[in-house]
Amino acid sequence: MKPLLRVVLIVDALVLLGFGVLFLLTPWASLYDALQLVQAQPALIGQAFGVVLFGFAWLALRGVFDGALTATVGRTAGHVNWIAGVLMLVWLIGLHKPQLTGFGQLVAGAVGVCLIVIGLGGARLAGKVKLRDKALAAEAAAQQREARLAASSRRDEPVVYAKPGFPHVKTAPVAVPVEPVAPATAQTYAAPVAPVVTPHATTVQAAEAETAGQARQSARDEAADAQRPPLRG
């Protein structure tokens, strides 16, 4: 819709520029006589109206290139155009003023009809574009609202911080110098290991040794007595 509305605005701008130039040339009487048109009196009013039409043409061109103004300018220009067309037809057909020849009336009537068609078409297109822009704006606002709600819900959730992972670093092995072992040239003697003797064990061993010594002494005495021959008298 918007590209078509821009085309209508370009047509409006060209029409407004044409009429603006025509009214700026109001003092040129021979041109108006050749076109069978009535000059505005005084000429200053015609030229001032021409400047106003130049301003409307500039607004129409601005709406073509500025997307934010396209619908507003198109709607305003459309209403102005069809109202101007209706006024032209009322004065020409109903009041028969100004007094024009046949060709002049034909041209003026065609211009009035053209203004009505272009104006109504531009206003209708501008209304549709305006509604579409409002729908898009409402959809964008709804998406932004949903995004804000989602962001607020994520902020309410507990935050779990993950432990930073450190990459596994491989360290080079440390070289330990090994001293050469000289071959054994002499016999190696192991040092005697003294038995660990507790005080209680020492007492028991001493008692057993004393008892064994007394038993051996008794056995030797008995053996000596048994081998001694009896005395003869």
Secondary structure, 3 states (H helix, E strand, C coil): CHHHHHHHHHHHHHHHHHHHHHHHCCCCHHHHHHCCCCCCCCHHHHHHHHHHHHHHHHHHHHHHHCHHHHHHHHHHHHHHHHHHHHHHHHHHHHCCCCCCCHHHHHHHHHHHHHHHHHHHHHHHHHHHHHHHHHHHHHHHHHHHHHHHHHHHHHHHCCCCCCCCCCCCCCCCCCCCCCCCCCCCCCCCCCCCCCCCCCHHHHHHHHHHHHHHHHHHHHHHHHHHHHHCCCCCC
